[in-house]
Amino acid sequence: MALITIHRAALAVGLTATVTLGGVRPLAQAAAGATGLDKIRISIAGTSNVHEYTASTTTARLVRLQLAAGAAPTLQALVTPGVVQAFEIAIPAATLTSERDGLDKNMHKALKVTEHKDITFRLGKLEAAPAADTLRATGVLQIAGVERTATFDIKIEPNGTSLVVRGEVPLLMTDFGIAPPKAMLGMLKTDPKVTVTFETVLTVPLT
């Protein structure tokens, strides 16, 4: 699967997982640093009748990560289908920014960032995909307060004590009740089709 080029280097975010207990082994409960997202970049790319555009953020938080009972918090466990029982991530919608003058204000208005501060994804199922080192995720994506089921492939690359996770999701803004942003007194009109790409580093403590 082709990924849209990431134009800026991912920045460290320093996020910590909130782990749900109750019959589930907590990730690195005794460790000083819990499993978390060290680096993340999420981009939305689209086109208009004038030019292409990209908006991105390096801000997100891991809301929930839960493993099956008895599963050890290892890299192998995290990429084994059936081990990850729950996963939820939230992206503050207002942190999405672009390099196009005037686009951000219209984009934030279209995303209804005042009423719905976060874009969230809640995993429902994680299974093996046909391609090597790839998993298929199915879950609920919420944008601007509207929820839709999303299925996409995730490319996994081990890197020491970390996993580099990449993927992309094609979407229609109108499926989430979002009117494609306009600018320049309506002369610039964006296409409802966008592609969301993500790249993150998931770390697992050795203790």
VENJOPE-V487962 format. One line per field, one symbol per residue. psi: psi as a letter, one per 20 degrees, with the letter a starting at -180 (. if undefined). A space follows every 10 residues. Layout:
psi: ???
This chain:
psi: ppqppohqpq qphlqpqopp anjppqplhi qhorpaogqq ppqpparaig rqqpqrqkpr qogpoprqpi pqmrghghjp pigohqppqp oohiipqajp pihgghghgh ilhghnhqpq pophqorqrh qqkpqpppap pppkippqpp pqqpppoqnc jrpppqrqop qphhhjkppp qqrlkihppq qiprppqqpq poqpqi.
